[in-house]
């Protein structure tokens, strides 16, 4: 079937950039239809070019390396067998999509990987009709695929081998241990009820981002290491050799000999486990053997019931350094391969060469790792957990040094949060280290099992705010607006390493409800190095411009900054010296906010600018506005500035901050405009009314306002 979708996926400029790139086969593939014109024997050469193209570009700019290297042959085989201009291909997580993008006409966009001008690091429908969902969270692929399968059937477009052989087939690929996610389990439960073709490709690389955790991961391990697996693989290959004299699936599943039968009908193999969901299971098969993959997929393509195809792959395949340390090279920064003399050689050419990943400085994540180690040494009641992100949250060393008090739950944020609540209930001091974007998956648990119970679960919110190249799927833009709704919650933010240490120490003493500290994917600032960082006091801000700290100090604008934007605010204030008098506060708390400071500033007629690396909807600025209203301060001139109410796409974090006006120059403009807008406004102190008078006069006042 000819491609029905545009295969270019890029501009004429993109196509021109692709020419002469050193990848002749890839250059000739403008879309999957071109791939399907090649003989099977040539597909390994295509895979080799894809693998080299991904390695070369990620080494320059960073990105998801090991997970994409591991699915090259599998992706080639899928596009060779299915027509995804017509059929449906849905990714789970999405960070394994680079080969898919290169096969769908986007080679010319690779040179600008993870930037606005180039290729997003996750599926992006705006780039190509081959990308069906923007997706960066684990476990969702099976459920969305079930929905599309049902929708196609209802539309009369679904595949049926007899009634509608030209109908749409549905395939979803899930891997990196996402199968253990609770949403994936719910999706499998739904998939088993389908009465049509539906293929789940389980990419089993024995890894998630780090080592997979939990009973199900060990279950797969036991099967892969068994003699039965090796025997079945040999017999399955023999079945393939008998093509086209019968059904590969029939041969492999039903007639591969007594050993295969015994394994497929015992609880030692996941086939029995998946079949409890109503899905036939075939495999594992070698995910790097293209002829074997093509043979099995051709049979699975026309199967008329839901199926799981278990494919065994090697994460980081093709590059020894990535295979040996696939956690480190899951999503590295730019890197280079150097010889013993330190010379960049571009590839591993001889023994003694090493890989150096570019570092821009000490990160907040690294600082958290040191802080937690120190705290766990000092306080034997502190426990911590991560959901498959030990490197990404800084807990790798804690897991090694304190195996009885540090836990990796796998990609199971909801379970991790509930487990932390259980530990809190039994008297421990739990710290859950989680990316802000993934906290959203456990909000119900934050509500029901922690906040509602009054249990002290402490959150270390990494990647809060704009995250750079990962883009919209990973921005931490709504943690404050979510958690601020929970009664008793305490929400803090750090501006540098000393304040991060002080915030975490403060959280250690929180004994009721949910508490959190947020910090970005960035390096720690040394602007206040050598200056004392005062301890956190509940609901108290810290003045970062001492000249304006006094209660009656005159100023033109007061900036209340929540988190690291305080650093840029200080730089903006310096640039405005001699023009405007700008006081800057590290707000420290979004709940509770510093009401004494707000009241003092408003009653003195000083305009306030709130700044945050978080959505303006329901964030810190909203908390300040609400506090002013509750205090009865009706003359408050408060300007909120943060992430706009729209999606911010992939690019460097610095460019994203500039785009939304959170860099130094952007804040300089916002501060200047706030001061200008306040000129000529009556600055007589607002009359603060008591809560009782506010309540008693509310009705008449609202009527007067409407008039």
Buried (B, 14 or more C-beta within 10 A) or exposed (E): EEBEBBBBBBEEEBBEBBEEBEBEBBBEBBBBBBBBEBEEEEBBEBBBBBBBBBBBBBBBBBBBBBBBBBBBBBBBBBBBBBBBBBBBBBBBBBBBBBBBBBBBBBBBBBBBBBBBEBBBBBBBEEBBBBBBBBBBBBBBBBBBBBBBBBBBBEEEEBBBEEEBEEBBBBBBBBBBBBBBBBBBBBBBBBBBEBEBBBBBBBBBBBBBBBBBBBEBBEBBEEBBEBEBBEBBBEBBBEBBEEBEEEBBBEBBBEBBEEBBBEBBEEEBBBBBBBBEBBBBBBBBBBBBBBBBBBBBBBBBBEBEEBBBBBBBBBBBBBBEBBBEBBBBBBBBBBBBBBBEEEEEEEEBEEEEBEBEEEEEEEBBBBBBBBBBBEBBEEEEEBBBBBBBBBBBBBBBBBBEEBEEBBBBBBBBBBBBBBBBBBBBBEEBBBBBBBBBBBBBBBBEBBBEBBBBBEBBBBBBBBBBBBBBBBBBBBBBBBBBBBBBBBEBBBBBBBBBBBBBBBBBBBBBEBEEBBBBBBBBBBBBBEBBEEEEBEEBEEBBBBBBBEEBEEEEBEBBBBBBBBBBBBBBBBBBBEBBEEEBBBBBBBBBBBBBBBBEBBBBBBBBBBBBBBBBBBBBBBBBBBBBBEBBEEBBBBBBBBBBBBBBEEEBBBBBBEBBBBBBBBBBEBBBEBBBBBBEEBEEEEBEEBEBBEEEEBEEEEEEEEEEEEE
